[in-house]
Each structure stands twice: as C-alpha cells, then as structure tokens.
Amino acid sequence: MRLRIINNNLLHKYQNLVPNGLQKAFLALQDAGLSTPNFSFYTSVAAVYSSKIEGEAIELDSYIKHKRDGIAFQPDYTKKTDDLYSAYLFARQNALNENNVKEAHKLLSRHIVATAWQGQYRIQNMYVATEDGKIEYVAAPPAIVPDEMEKFFTDLSFLLQTEMTTSEAFFYAAMLHLVFVKIHPWNDGNGRTARLIEKWFLAEKLGEKAWFMQSEKMYYNQHQQYFHNIRQLGLEYEYLNYDKAMPFLLMLPGLFSRQ
C-alpha cells in the first residue's frame, strides 16, 4: 500500500543520520521512583511541558505536589494540565485510532474550546500567528480537513500494522506529529494532540517504555528550534515541502543524547 499523506521520502537518509544505539537507549528507559499506582511521574512531565509549550504557566515541581501529594493550588493553575494528564492516561489504556484521538481531544480540550468543538474538526479557516501579529502559517482549508484526516488515519492504521525497526518507528512517529500539526484539524489543542499521538504511536509499536520518554520536555527546552523546524516546510498548507522536514524529524531520536 502506498501512503496517502505521510511522506517517507527522507526515511533512508534519516536512518543513516539517527544516532547509534537508539534501540538500546530506548530499551533502557525505566519508570521513575516517584511514580505510584495512582500517580505517573512521566505522565506529569509530559502534561506539564506540553502545556508549557502552549504558554501555560505551570511548573513541574508544583504540579507533582498537586497530583501526587494532593496539595491544593488555584484551579486555573492546574486545570488544563490536569485535562492533558487525563488524555495521556486515556491513551495509555486505549488503542490509537481516529475515534480514540477524538476522545483524547475531548479530554485535553475541556477548558480550551467550547464543548461543541471538543473532538470535532474545525469548519473555520485557521492560521498560526506570532506574538506581534505576523502570520507564520496558514493551515489546511476547512473544506479539505475531513479528507486530509481520513488520509491521515488510513496511513496511521497501515503503519500500525506494518512491522518496523526502532528507527523506522521514530521516523513515522515524528512524521505523524508533523503532519497532524500542519493539517491543524482542531480549533485549538493541535500541538498537544500531535505530541500525544507521537508518543502513543511509539508505545503501540515499541511498547510501554515509550511513555517514559521526556520528549515534551525536550521540545519545550528547545521550543524556539522546535517551532523553527516546523516552519521550515512553508507558509501555506498546499505548498508544504516535506523534504525540509529532516531537522524536525531528528529532534526525537536526539532526545537520547540529551537525557
């Protein structure tokens, strides 16, 4: 089967550039000692730093005290991160598919978008702007979003059924992240969902250890480079050039040289 929307032109070159020992480093991942049967440290890390990428003023230490130890903070300080934490827990317990991605969006967007748009594709034009009001990206036109997402989930289903190496799984996880962000199917919560899908896919392909990766923290610590690499593909959806995706794709395996 030929992929319909996920571009794999860079796969061979990518495999030659991925750091040696990727599989060994992945298999060495372990859960944190702070985790308990009712609290996941690395899910907290994921939820906090994915939220921080989107501008939330939440700190990991405070969130752990809130989530693990029951220390109360103002609801506005924790509620969006709590929603995202719930979406990660849902993903850990459910298969990666279109219906469950929509359910995850309903969870993570409870305090972001109106109820009517939780888990629903947008029908409005969408663009991403800088803080000074400059348009830096125009997303897929709303008329084609359902078709683009149908292609996305068809490819996802095929990839989930395809045997692949560790490096191939990392390549496609990052590419799913990137393509989802570029379609931008929701009114809001696109980045949070894309980063969740990336890790969810790796967990499906490589196992539970994927949930112990601190990819969201890495993206936050390099958020200027993260957004720069996403922008490199182009300004408008119809003219994106995925041959320029390599710097973004290499961020994920590069995580293991920084942990």
Secondary structure, 3 states (H helix, E strand, C coil): CCCCCCCCCCHHHHHHHCCCCHHHHHHCCCCCCCCECCECHHHHHHHHHHHHHCCCCCCHHHHHHHHHHCCCCCHHHHHHHHHHHHHHHHHHHCCCCHHHHHHHHHHHCCCCCCHHHCCCCCCCCCEEECCCCCEEEECCCHHHHHHHHHHHHHHHHHHHCCCCCHHHHHHHHHHHHHHHHHHCCCCCCHHHHHHHHHHHHHHHHHCHHHHHCCHHHHHHHCHHHHHHHHHCCCCEHHHCCHHHCHHHHCHHHHHHHCC
